[in-house]
Amino acid sequence: MKTKHVTHKPLLPSTAVMAAAVALTVLVGAANAAPKDPANAPQIKVPAPVLGWASWNAFASSINFDVLKKQIDAYAAPGGLKDAGYTYFNLDDGWWQGARDAAGNMLVDEAEWPGGMKAVADYIHSKGLKAGIYTDAGPSGCGYLNTTRPASAGMTAGMRGHELQDARQFQDWGFDFVKVEWCGGGGFGYQHTVLDSRVAYTTVSAAIAQASAATGRAMTLSMCQWGRDEPWNWAPGLAPMWRTSDDVIFWEKPAGTPDGAAAPLDKMSLRPTLSKALVNFDKGLHPLAHHTGYANDLDMMIVGNAVARGEGAIDLTEAESRTHMALWAMAGSPLLLGSDLTAMNAATKAIVTNAEVLAINQDGRGLQGVKVAEDSAGLQVYSKVLSGSGKRAVMLLNRTAQSAPMMVRWADTGLAGAGTARVRDAWANTDLGSFGASYTATVPAHGSLLLSVSGSEGTSATYTATAGSAGRAATVFKEVKAVAAGLKLANIVYRNGDKAARRASLQVNGQIPTVVSFPPTGGQGKTGAVSVMLSLAKSSANTITFSNAGGSAPDFDALLIQDIAGTNAAALVAAQSGRCIGLPNNRTHLGAEAGLEDCNGGQNQSFARTARNQLAAYGNRCLVAMGAAPAAGAKLGLGECDGATPAAWEFAANGTLAMNGLCLDAPAGGQPALAACDANSQTQRWTFSQ
Ligand code: GLA
């Protein structure tokens, strides 16, 4: 059942590794030979985030064939989006009125859709594009809330109870993509029930897979439940994309509003703002779940949207539009434009078709950017590992109201710190020069720079599977070392001789596992590598397990682990119990309560102490005592790091941690909370070694 122990060695070349490779060949035979040099296994390209356009942000539910035909024509016109590489044309809410016939088939209003939905898909295909459609996982839809048409009537509109029937119908019509909404299942429908989203979407995903297998046409599932129920814990393997927040165009909540709060209808604003795009960006960063063709979806875009509504000027300035696009590119989000394509001005077009920026988003390594520095509050540096060796996309994001010099250090991004790197301005497509150790530039207030960096790759440690993994239910890499807790780049060297991707569940220590996809490597004897980000504990005994996840896993040969030093963090360990502060279920929303958990090195248990004595969590949140002026009994949880809530801790030499003059206490059997400081209390002592 289990694989063997794994050897740990420095990065190749090294004679020890070569000796092990030879030994392996002897052990498992030539057909299953492990690569001589795992670091040279070719990187296997994974599916890129969806690139296209969707109807909602420009037209809401006021769509019909005529309206869309104009958009399709503009999309496919010479020099349009299609020529820039965009492929999907997606209908959103509004085609769908919710009625079914006696056999349960969806009815279509042929006055609005002459020839039915097949005619629309055919027209989209005739222009060389892929066609997307929209429905809901619950029994009803969003019509009541967001519609510019009458609400869909009754409880039969959504897929609930019709999953396979509807998936087959979409296939018959010829659609390649289906967005499945959560109003009907999540509590926002005209009439609704509240369902378990994981169960509901598992059923939908299986129905779509079954209907797709029958026709041979893959249908991409887009899950749209706005980050509810922490989809990053379970969406990889079920769908290539899942929403992580509410609508970018929708409603900007006053600062401090808990994430779960419903939007009051009278406060809904359909005015695009950069600050809401930043909110969605912050909520969309779940780098452990973002890999191998599975993507956090920050929502359809709002670049150029007010033009579509005839307001004469784009709501976002050009600089803001570039920042919005750069955020989505760095996050590896699907890029679904949402503006009226017949009215796109030259500035917007230049932004959305910039080839270098699109390449950052579409990069075949399929990883998400992560925050690697914030030397001063609001001056944030993000880095995304790209395909190849030594390649990074870097975003310098100035969230403050003053322009400021900002620095990216190569070492923080995982590049060789002392090396030289070439830097390009991704927007201007121009070289900026070669720079040793770091690059500094002035970034305007509320602005950003997007850079392509090409330097020397940092070193990694190689762990080799000693006995091959063919036919085993699990492959375990033990004694994986990390000198600091934090995010690591992991290259997984494997073989998959099939024609289709294989999958495996990947678990680090006792963390929530993720399903990883392993595309074909071109033959059973051929190795390849895909990349993921992992969160490791500061330990020489991390355990990384690959196990079957529906079908056989590929054969695993090696694992290469590399630091991303800018993400280094530490666990906050209660001295008495030896347990760790953690955010249950990888919750990331503001107001999520922290508790004590068995230590496992998870990102939900890793905190970075900033120069401002904050404990940053997930990059962009802070671990705080909750409440505007935390008093004794205040619980621990996630807050903003922006100074609106008190976030600074006092770290004392005796191991106490105080906020607002009160000490963090973890009473036996209780939850961590603030208490009056007591120098003799064992439950007020913590270890935190970053
Ligand atoms: C929700 C979704 C949006 C859009 C509308 C349609 O708000 O999050 O993306 O699909 O419904 O009603």
Residues whose N, C-alpha, C, O or C-beta is under 5 A from the ligand:
A	BS01	GLA	W56 D92 D93 C142 N146 D247
